[in-house]
Amino acid sequence: MYTQAMDIPDPAQPAPATPDLADPAQLARFEAVLSGGGRIEAQDWMPAAYRKTLLRQISQHAHSEIVGMLPEGNWISRAPSLKRKAILIAKVQDEGGHGLYLYGAAETLGARRADLIDALLAGRAKYSSIFNYPTLGWADVGVIGWLVDGAAIMNQIPLCRCSYGPYARAMIRICKEESFHQRQGYEALLVMMRGTGAQRRMVQDAVDRWWWKCLAMFGPPDADSEHGAQSMRWGIKRMGNDELRQKFIDATVPQAQILGVTLPDPQLKWNDERGHYDHGPIDWEEFRSTLAGDGPCNRERIATRAEAHENGRWVREAALAHARKQQQRAQGAGT
Ligand code: 3HC
C-alpha cells in the first residue's frame, strides 16, 4: 500500500538479488537518477546496499510509529476531558496509520511484514529510543506532542525528499499529520500554563524529563553516525543528525519562552557568531544503554506489543481465510 506503483515485488518472494556491480549500465543509470535529483522506484534496479539501508531505516521507522502508540495510548482512558480524549484517540490512531504506510513502503523493497514484526518482537530490530521512557502525568502527553513530535517533524520533513519514491511519498502525509500532533501538544501545554501553579509545575517537570531524550532522538553525533555519510550520498537522508538537532533547538527555544517553561540546560545560550544556540553535552552513554535494551520501559514496550500481536492473531487468520475464499470463488467463476 501507499506505493503509488502497482507492480510492487511479491512479498511472498525473497528480495531479488542485486549484486552491486552486476551491470555497470544499471549502476550508471542509478547514479544518474540520484545526481539529477530524481526518484528511485520499487521496480527500478538499485544496489543491494541501498536496498538494505532503506529497509533498515524504513522498518525501524515503522516500528517506532507502532511502539510510539504505547506511551500516549496509556493516557486515553485518563484524559482530563472529552475533547482531549477525542484528540488523543485520533493522534494515536494516526501513529498506527503511519506504521502501516511505512511497513507498506518496506514491502515495496521485497520485505515481508511478518518478518519485520518478528524481528521487532524478538528484539532484533530497533525502534526510536524516545519511546522507552515513561509518561508519568498528563503533561507528558502535551510534551510528547510539542517536543517528541516536533523533533520527529524536524527529522522527517527532509525525508519527503528522500531518493526512494515510496518512502518519500509516505512521508508527505505523515508530516502533515505530525504537524497536527505537534500543535495539539503545544496548545494543551499552553492551557496548563495558564492554569494553577500545580499545573505549571507538572509541565515544567515533564519538560525537564523529556528535553534531553528528544535531543538524543536525532541520533549520534555525525562523527559517530555509522550510516549517515553514505545515506546522505544516496539522498536517503538529506541532512545530518547534528544539523537537524541544531535546527530543532533553534526552533524550540522561542516556543519555550512563549510557553513560559525553562529548558533544563544551563549552557543553552545564543551564539551570535554561529547564529545558533549552543547547548550542553548529551548523555550518549544513557542513549546507548537504552538502545541496548536497558532503558526504563524497553521490556514493557516489547511485552505489550507481543501481547497485542498475539491477541490480533485471530483477526489476521480470519482476514487471510476470507481473502483465500474470495480468491477461490473468483477462480471458480473464471473456469
Ligand atoms: N533511536 C534508536 N536508534 C537510533 C536512534 C534513535 N533515536 N538514532 C540512531 N539510532 C541507531 C541507528 O538506527 C543505527 O543503528 P543500526 O545500525 O542498528 O540501524 C545507529 O543508531 C547509528 O546511527 P546512524 O546515525 O548511523 O543511523 P541513521 O543514519 O539511520 O540515522 C535516524 C538515524 C536519524 C533515526 C534515521 O534512521 C532516520 O531519520 N530515521 C527515520 C525517522 C525515524 O525513524 N524516526 C523515529 C521516530 S518516529 C516518531 O517519533 C513517531 C512520531 O509519531 C513521534
Residues whose N, C-alpha, C, O or C-beta is under 5 A from the ligand:
A	BS01	3HC	R56 Q57 Q60 H61 S64 E65 G68 E95 K126 Y127 S128 S129 V148 D149 A152 A216 M217 F218 G219 P220 S225 E226 H227 G228 S231
